[in-house]
Each structure stands twice: as structure tokens, then as C-alpha cells.
């Protein structure tokens, strides 16, 4: 985002990038790569004010997998 002509779109693309981090984290969580998923959740939360989807995914990542699998029918 160094290009001055794209500066006005910076906030839009940052939001999209943070949403993509959450989506990637959820995919990693489903693939049982919990520590990798948490990294993406923390990064997304640290760079935005508040996002319920990211926060919920982070909380779910701390619940033991055998319980979350039963709850989510995975």
C-alpha cells in the first residue's frame, strides 16, 4: 500500500485482509492446527477494534477439540 494513488483504499483492503486472517484461522482450526489458527486470530484482533467472529473463533480454539467436535458435529 505504498502507492499514493491507492491510499484512499487502504482501510478497505485492511478490513478485507483482517477478515481473510479470520477465515484462514477458522480453516486451520478445522484442520486441527490450533496453534497456527490462534496466531491468525490474535493478529486480526490486535489490528482491529472488535470483531465478534474473530473473538468467538479464538475462544473456541481454547476449548478441548473433543468437546468442540461434538458441539460443531465435525
N, CA, C and O atoms as a GROMACS GRO file, in nm:
protein
  296
    1UNK      N    1   0.082  -0.120   0.000
    1UNK     CA    2   0.000   0.000   0.000
    1UNK      C    3   0.087   0.126   0.000
    1UNK      O    4   0.049   0.229   0.057
    2UNK      N    5   0.200   0.117  -0.062
    2UNK     CA    6   0.289   0.231  -0.071
    2UNK      C    7   0.244   0.331  -0.178
    2UNK      O    8   0.281   0.449  -0.172
    3UNK      N    9   0.167   0.288  -0.274
    3UNK     CA   10   0.125   0.372  -0.384
    3UNK      C   11   0.028   0.479  -0.335
    3UNK      O   12  -0.076   0.447  -0.276
    4UNK      N   13   0.061   0.604  -0.359
    4UNK     CA   14  -0.022   0.715  -0.314
    4UNK      C   15  -0.160   0.714  -0.381
    4UNK      O   16  -0.258   0.761  -0.322
    5UNK      N   17  -0.168   0.662  -0.501
    5UNK     CA   18  -0.296   0.660  -0.573
    5UNK      C   19  -0.394   0.563  -0.508
    5UNK      O   20  -0.515   0.576  -0.526
    6UNK      N   21  -0.343   0.467  -0.432
    6UNK     CA   22  -0.429   0.367  -0.368
    6UNK      C   23  -0.454   0.397  -0.220
    6UNK      O   24  -0.521   0.320  -0.152
    7UNK      N   25  -0.400   0.507  -0.172
    7UNK     CA   26  -0.409   0.540  -0.030
    7UNK      C   27  -0.554   0.544   0.021
    7UNK      O   28  -0.582   0.504   0.134
    8UNK      N   29  -0.645   0.592  -0.062
    8UNK     CA   30  -0.784   0.604  -0.019
    8UNK      C   31  -0.850   0.467   0.002
    8UNK      O   32  -0.952   0.457   0.071
    9UNK      N   33  -0.793   0.362  -0.057
    9UNK     CA   34  -0.849   0.228  -0.043
    9UNK      C   35  -0.782   0.147   0.068
    9UNK      O   36  -0.818   0.031   0.090
   10UNK      N   37  -0.686   0.207   0.136
   10UNK     CA   38  -0.608   0.136   0.238
   10UNK      C   39  -0.697   0.074   0.346
   10UNK      O   40  -0.680  -0.043   0.378
   11UNK      N   41  -0.790   0.150   0.400
   11UNK     CA   42  -0.874   0.096   0.509
   11UNK      C   43  -0.963  -0.018   0.459
   11UNK      O   44  -0.987  -0.115   0.531
   12UNK      N   45  -1.012  -0.007   0.338
   12UNK     CA   46  -1.096  -0.114   0.280
   12UNK      C   47  -1.018  -0.244   0.268
   12UNK      O   48  -1.064  -0.350   0.310
   13UNK      N   49  -0.898  -0.235   0.211
   13UNK     CA   50  -0.818  -0.356   0.192
   13UNK      C   51  -0.766  -0.411   0.324
   13UNK      O   52  -0.748  -0.532   0.337
   14UNK      N   53  -0.742  -0.325   0.422
   14UNK     CA   54  -0.700  -0.372   0.554
   14UNK      C   55  -0.813  -0.454   0.618
   14UNK      O   56  -0.786  -0.558   0.678
   15UNK      N   57  -0.937  -0.408   0.607
   15UNK     CA   58  -1.051  -0.483   0.661
   15UNK      C   59  -1.065  -0.618   0.593
   15UNK      O   60  -1.090  -0.719   0.658
   16UNK      N   61  -1.048  -0.619   0.461
   16UNK     CA   62  -1.056  -0.745   0.386
   16UNK      C   63  -0.945  -0.840   0.429
   16UNK      O   64  -0.967  -0.961   0.443
   17UNK      N   65  -0.825  -0.786   0.450
   17UNK     CA   66  -0.710  -0.866   0.491
   17UNK      C   67  -0.734  -0.926   0.630
   17UNK      O   68  -0.701  -1.043   0.653
   18UNK      N   69  -0.789  -0.848   0.722
   18UNK     CA   70  -0.817  -0.898   0.857
   18UNK      C   71  -0.927  -1.004   0.854
   18UNK      O   72  -0.920  -1.102   0.928
   19UNK      N   73  -1.028  -0.985   0.770
   19UNK     CA   74  -1.133  -1.088   0.756
   19UNK      C   75  -1.074  -1.216   0.698
   19UNK      O   76  -1.113  -1.326   0.736
   20UNK      N   77  -0.981  -1.201   0.605
   20UNK     CA   78  -0.915  -1.319   0.547
   20UNK      C   79  -0.832  -1.392   0.652
   20UNK      O   80  -0.825  -1.515   0.651
   21UNK      N   81  -0.769  -1.317   0.743
   21UNK     CA   82  -0.694  -1.380   0.852
   21UNK      C   83  -0.786  -1.465   0.939
   21UNK      O   84  -0.751  -1.577   0.977
   22UNK      N   85  -0.904  -1.413   0.969
   22UNK     CA   86  -1.000  -1.488   1.050
   22UNK      C   87  -1.046  -1.613   0.976
   22UNK      O   88  -1.053  -1.721   1.034
   23UNK      N   89  -1.077  -1.599   0.849
   23UNK     CA   90  -1.122  -1.714   0.769
   23UNK      C   91  -1.013  -1.820   0.761
   23UNK      O   92  -1.041  -1.939   0.774
   24UNK      N   93  -0.889  -1.777   0.740
   24UNK     CA   94  -0.777  -1.871   0.736
   24UNK      C   95  -0.761  -1.940   0.871
   24UNK      O   96  -0.738  -2.061   0.876
   25UNK      N   97  -0.774  -1.865   0.979
   25UNK     CA   98  -0.765  -1.923   1.112
   25UNK      C   99  -0.873  -2.027   1.136
   25UNK      O  100  -0.846  -2.132   1.196
   26UNK      N  101  -0.994  -2.000   1.091
   26UNK     CA  102  -1.103  -2.097   1.106
   26UNK      C  103  -1.073  -2.224   1.027
   26UNK      O  104  -1.099  -2.335   1.074
   27UNK      N  105  -1.019  -2.208   0.908
   27UNK     CA  106  -0.980  -2.325   0.829
   27UNK      C  107  -0.873  -2.407   0.898
   27UNK      O  108  -0.879  -2.530   0.898
   28UNK      N  109  -0.775  -2.340   0.956
   28UNK     CA  110  -0.669  -2.410   1.029
   28UNK      C  111  -0.726  -2.479   1.153
   28UNK      O  112  -0.683  -2.589   1.188
   29UNK      N  113  -0.820  -2.415   1.218
   29UNK     CA  114  -0.884  -2.473   1.336
   29UNK      C  115  -0.958  -2.601   1.297
   29UNK      O  116  -0.950  -2.701   1.369
   30UNK      N  117  -1.029  -2.600   1.188
   30UNK     CA  118  -1.099  -2.720   1.140
   30UNK      C  119  -1.002  -2.831   1.103
   30UNK      O  120  -1.035  -2.949   1.111
   31UNK      N  121  -0.881  -2.790   1.062
   31UNK     CA  122  -0.778  -2.887   1.023
   31UNK      C  123  -0.694  -2.930   1.144
   31UNK      O  124  -0.590  -2.994   1.128
   32UNK      N  125  -0.740  -2.894   1.264
   32UNK     CA  126  -0.674  -2.930   1.391
   32UNK      C  127  -0.536  -2.867   1.407
   32UNK      O  128  -0.453  -2.921   1.480
   33UNK      N  129  -0.509  -2.756   1.340
   33UNK     CA  130  -0.382  -2.683   1.354
   33UNK      C  131  -0.410  -2.561   1.444
   33UNK      O  132  -0.410  -2.447   1.399
   34UNK      N  133  -0.433  -2.591   1.570
   34UNK     CA  134  -0.485  -2.493   1.665
   34UNK      C  135  -0.388  -2.378   1.690
   34UNK      O  136  -0.429  -2.262   1.688
   35UNK      N  137  -0.261  -2.408   1.713
   35UNK     CA  138  -0.165  -2.302   1.741
   35UNK      C  139  -0.148  -2.208   1.621
   35UNK      O  140  -0.137  -2.087   1.639
   36UNK      N  141  -0.147  -2.263   1.502
   36UNK     CA  142  -0.139  -2.179   1.382
   36UNK      C  143  -0.263  -2.091   1.369
   36UNK      O  144  -0.253  -1.974   1.334
   37UNK      N  145  -0.379  -2.149   1.398
   37UNK     CA  146  -0.504  -2.073   1.389
   37UNK      C  147  -0.505  -1.958   1.489
   37UNK      O  148  -0.546  -1.846   1.455
   38UNK      N  149  -0.461  -1.984   1.610
   38UNK     CA  150  -0.460  -1.878   1.712
   38UNK      C  151  -0.374  -1.760   1.670
   38UNK      O  152  -0.407  -1.644   1.697
   39UNK      N  153  -0.263  -1.790   1.604
   39UNK     CA  154  -0.176  -1.682   1.556
   39UNK      C  155  -0.252  -1.586   1.465
   39UNK      O  156  -0.238  -1.465   1.478
   40UNK      N  157  -0.332  -1.639   1.376
   40UNK     CA  158  -0.410  -1.555   1.284
   40UNK      C  159  -0.520  -1.480   1.358
   40UNK      O  160  -0.548  -1.364   1.328
   41UNK      N  161  -0.584  -1.546   1.454
   41UNK     CA  162  -0.688  -1.478   1.533
   41UNK      C  163  -0.630  -1.362   1.613
   41UNK      O  164  -0.686  -1.253   1.614
   42UNK      N  165  -0.516  -1.385   1.680
   42UNK     CA  166  -0.454  -1.279   1.760
   42UNK      C  167  -0.412  -1.163   1.671
   42UNK      O  168  -0.430  -1.047   1.708
   43UNK      N  169  -0.357  -1.194   1.555
   43UNK     CA  170  -0.315  -1.089   1.463
   43UNK      C  171  -0.434  -1.005   1.418
   43UNK      O  172  -0.427  -0.882   1.415
   44UNK      N  173  -0.542  -1.071   1.385
   44UNK     CA  174  -0.662  -0.998   1.341
   44UNK      C  175  -0.719  -0.913   1.454
   44UNK      O  176  -0.758  -0.798   1.431
   45UNK      N  177  -0.724  -0.968   1.575
   45UNK     CA  178  -0.779  -0.892   1.688
   45UNK      C  179  -0.690  -0.776   1.728
   45UNK      O  180  -0.739  -0.672   1.771
   46UNK      N  181  -0.560  -0.792   1.715
   46UNK     CA  182  -0.468  -0.686   1.757
   46UNK      C  183  -0.471  -0.567   1.661
   46UNK      O  184  -0.428  -0.458   1.698
   47UNK      N  185  -0.519  -0.586   1.540
   47UNK     CA  186  -0.516  -0.479   1.441
   47UNK      C  187  -0.653  -0.421   1.409
   47UNK      O  188  -0.667  -0.342   1.316
   48UNK      N  189  -0.755  -0.460   1.486
   48UNK     CA  190  -0.888  -0.402   1.465
   48UNK      C  191  -0.952  -0.377   1.600
   48UNK      O  192  -0.909  -0.432   1.702
   49UNK      N  193  -1.055  -0.295   1.601
   49UNK     CA  194  -1.118  -0.260   1.728
   49UNK      C  195  -1.186  -0.381   1.791
   49UNK      O  196  -1.153  -0.419   1.904
   50UNK      N  197  -1.280  -0.440   1.722
   50UNK     CA  198  -1.354  -0.554   1.777
   50UNK      C  199  -1.419  -0.629   1.662
   50UNK      O  200  -1.473  -0.569   1.570
   51UNK      N  201  -1.412  -0.760   1.669
   51UNK     CA  202  -1.478  -0.844   1.569
   51UNK      C  203  -1.528  -0.968   1.640
   51UNK      O  204  -1.449  -1.051   1.686
   52UNK      N  205  -1.659  -0.982   1.649
   52UNK     CA  206  -1.720  -1.093   1.723
   52UNK      C  207  -1.683  -1.228   1.662
   52UNK      O  208  -1.659  -1.324   1.735
   53UNK      N  209  -1.678  -1.236   1.531
   53UNK     CA  210  -1.645  -1.362   1.463
   53UNK      C  211  -1.504  -1.408   1.501
   53UNK      O  212  -1.482  -1.526   1.532
   54UNK      N  213  -1.408  -1.316   1.499
   54UNK     CA  214  -1.270  -1.350   1.534
   54UNK      C  215  -1.260  -1.387   1.681
   54UNK      O  216  -1.193  -1.484   1.716
   55UNK      N  217  -1.326  -1.312   1.766
   55UNK     CA  218  -1.322  -1.340   1.910
   55UNK      C  219  -1.384  -1.475   1.941
   55UNK      O  220  -1.329  -1.551   2.021
   56UNK      N  221  -1.496  -1.506   1.879
   56UNK     CA  222  -1.560  -1.636   1.901
   56UNK      C  223  -1.471  -1.751   1.855
   56UNK      O  224  -1.460  -1.853   1.922
   57UNK      N  225  -1.407  -1.733   1.740
   57UNK     CA  226  -1.317  -1.838   1.689
   57UNK      C  227  -1.198  -1.857   1.783
   57UNK      O  228  -1.155  -1.970   1.807
   58UNK      N  229  -1.145  -1.748   1.836
   58UNK     CA  230  -1.033  -1.758   1.930
   58UNK      C  231  -1.076  -1.832   2.056
   58UNK      O  232  -1.002  -1.917   2.105
   59UNK      N  233  -1.192  -1.800   2.109
   59UNK     CA  234  -1.242  -1.868   2.229
   59UNK      C  235  -1.262  -2.017   2.202
   59UNK      O  236  -1.226  -2.101   2.284
   60UNK      N  237  -1.319  -2.050   2.087
   60UNK     CA  238  -1.340  -2.191   2.052
   60UNK      C  239  -1.207  -2.264   2.043
   60UNK      O  240  -1.200  -2.383   2.074
   61UNK      N  241  -1.101  -2.194   2.002
   61UNK     CA  242  -0.971  -2.260   1.989
   61UNK      C  243  -0.913  -2.304   2.124
   61UNK      O  244  -0.824  -2.389   2.128
   62UNK      N  245  -0.963  -2.248   2.233
   62UNK     CA  246  -0.916  -2.286   2.366
   62UNK      C  247  -0.999  -2.397   2.429
   62UNK      O  248  -0.962  -2.451   2.533
   63UNK      N  249  -1.110  -2.432   2.367
   63UNK     CA  250  -1.194  -2.542   2.415
   63UNK      C  251  -1.134  -2.672   2.364
   63UNK      O  252  -1.095  -2.679   2.247
   64UNK      N  253  -1.124  -2.775   2.448
   64UNK     CA  254  -1.066  -2.902   2.402
   64UNK      C  255  -1.136  -2.953   2.275
   64UNK      O  256  -1.259  -2.947   2.265
   65UNK      N  257  -1.057  -3.003   2.179
   65UNK     CA  258  -1.113  -3.046   2.050
   65UNK      C  259  -1.224  -3.150   2.060
   65UNK      O  260  -1.317  -3.148   1.980
   66UNK      N  261  -1.216  -3.241   2.158
   66UNK     CA  262  -1.321  -3.343   2.166
   66UNK      C  263  -1.457  -3.280   2.200
   66UNK      O  264  -1.561  -3.331   2.158
   67UNK      N  265  -1.459  -3.171   2.276
   67UNK     CA  266  -1.585  -3.102   2.305
   67UNK      C  267  -1.634  -3.021   2.186
   67UNK      O  268  -1.753  -3.023   2.153
   68UNK      N  269  -1.543  -2.950   2.121
   68UNK     CA  270  -1.586  -2.868   2.006
   68UNK      C  271  -1.632  -2.955   1.890
   68UNK      O  272  -1.723  -2.916   1.817
   69UNK      N  273  -1.571  -3.071   1.873
   69UNK     CA  274  -1.615  -3.160   1.765
   69UNK      C  275  -1.758  -3.207   1.789
   69UNK      O  276  -1.836  -3.219   1.694
   70UNK      N  277  -1.793  -3.233   1.914
   70UNK     CA  278  -1.930  -3.275   1.946
   70UNK      C  279  -2.029  -3.160   1.924
   70UNK      O  280  -2.138  -3.180   1.873
   71UNK      N  281  -1.988  -3.041   1.965
   71UNK     CA  282  -2.075  -2.924   1.952
   71UNK      C  283  -2.097  -2.888   1.806
   71UNK      O  284  -2.210  -2.861   1.764
   72UNK      N  285  -1.989  -2.888   1.729
   72UNK     CA  286  -1.996  -2.846   1.589
   72UNK      C  287  -2.022  -2.960   1.493
   72UNK      O  288  -2.031  -2.938   1.372
   73UNK      N  289  -2.034  -3.082   1.545
   73UNK     CA  290  -2.058  -3.202   1.462
   73UNK      C  291  -1.953  -3.219   1.353
   73UNK      O  292  -1.986  -3.246   1.237
   74UNK      N  293  -1.828  -3.202   1.391
   74UNK     CA  294  -1.718  -3.218   1.294
   74UNK      C  295  -1.666  -3.358   1.301
   74UNK      O  296  -1.573  -3.394   1.228
   0.00000   0.00000   0.00000
